[in-house]
């Protein structure tokens, strides 16, 4: 992990689904506001990023297999996706290519790597979220409270039988 070089503090609450992260995050934000501290509350997966939308769709849809190809088409056809792919470092580009290969498999009806697609989607959602939202807030001196972050992605991935070290490298 890299040290926080910004004036704002980054506070993350991790834990299982239904474990109270959202409740505790809101309570912490409220307390910080009472103390007159600048605070911003956020959550991953996001609801406004293309990867967060994709991951949330997969988690919430009744039939992952039937509806995922259309959701992938929307995600990968977006300007945000094109921009992220164009600006990717060489190391990150390798993981984008993996995402694209898994997406291609799923479009052809092979869903064996759906868990990897979800975890790469979570990883890219977190990276996009950092660049668009919380790093600018931290740079302004705002404290950011996040309901989930990278550790959840690693935990969910490892729980699905994926190599957590590979997922960690995708976050670099």
N, C-alpha and C positions, 0 to 999 in steps of 0.2 A: 504494500500500500504506500501511496505517496503522502507526505505530510500536507496538511492544509496550509496553503500559502496566502489565503484570503483572510480579511478581517472578520468575516462571519464564521460562526461555528457550524459544523455539519453533524447533526445528531440523528442516528438511525435506530429505529426500533424494529427488531427482527423477531420472528416467532412463527408458530404454526397458524394455519387458517383457524379463525375463531378464537385465537388466543388473547385478544384484547389489544392488539397493536394500534388499531384505529382509535379506539377509545383513549388509550394512554397518550397517543400522539396529540389528539385534540385537547386533552387535559394539560399536557405540557405546553402546548401553544398558548392556551388560555392563561396559564400561570406566567409564562414569559411576557405576554401582553400586559398582565397586571403589574409586572415589574418594569414596564415601559421599555422592554427590549424589542428591537425590530425582529420579527419572526415571520417565516413563510412555511406553510404546511404543504407537503406533497406526498405522493404515493406512487409505488410501482407495482404492477405495470401501470403505465399512464393511461389516461383516457383520451388524450389529445395528440399522441404521436402515432405515426403509421404502424410501428411495430407493436406498440401497446394495444392499439385497436385490433390488430391481427391476433395477438395472444389472448386478449379478452374474448374475442369472437370464438376462438377455438375452445376456450374453457366453457363458454356459455352456450354454444350451439348444441342442439339435440343430436345432430348427426355430423360428427366431425368429418367423416369420409365424403359425404355428398356435397357439403357446402364449402369446404376449405379451398378447393381450387379457385373459386370465384373470389374469395377473400385474398388469396395469394396474388391473383391478377391485379386486384385493386391496390394492394400494398406495393408490389414490384413495379407497377405502372405509374406510381406517384412521383411527383417532382422531388419530394423529400428523399425518396429512395435513390433516385438518380443522383442527387446532390451528395448524399452520404457515400454512395459507391464511388463517385468521382473524386471525393476528397479523402478516401481511405488511405491509410498508410499501407505499405507493402504487407506487413504482418496482418493487419486487419482485413485486407483484401482477400487473403486466403480463407478467412472465415465467411466473408461475404460469398465467395465462390461456393463454399460448402453449403451455405444457406440456399443458394440458387440451385445447386445440384439436388438437394433434398426436395426443394419445391418442385423441381421438374419430375422427380420420382412420384411425388404425391399427385401431381396433375395427371400422371399416367396410371394412377390407381394403386401404386405401391405405397402403403402407409406405414411400413415398418420403421421408418425414421421420423415419425411424427413427433416423438418426444424430443429429438434433437432439433427439429424445426422450432418447437415451442421454446426450448432453452436458448437457441441462437436468437430468436425473436426477442426474448426477455433481455438478453445481453445487449442487443442493438438498441432496444428501447431505453435501457439504462444509459447507454453512451449518448444517445440523442437527447435524453432528458437532462443529462449533465450539461451538455453544451448549450441547449436552448434555455434551460430554466434555472437549475440551482447554482451553477458556477457564476452566472451573472448576478444572482442574488447574493451569494457569498462575497463576491467582489465589491458589492455595494455596502457590505457590512451587515447584511441581514443574516440572522441565524436561520438555518434550514432544518426543519424536523421532517424526516422521511419515514413513512410507513413502508418498510421493506427497502432493500437495496441489493447489492451484488451477492451477499451471503445467501439470500433466499434463492437466487438463481442457481448457485452452486448446490445448495441443499436439495432443491427440487430435481435438479439434473442427476445428482448422485442417487437420490431416491428412485429415480427412473432407470437406474443402471448405467448411466452415462459416466464418462471419465470427467470428473470434476476439474482435473488439472487442465484438460483441453478447454473446458468452458472458461476457466480462469484466464488462460492465455488469450482467448477471444476478447476479454475485457480490457486488455492492456492497450 
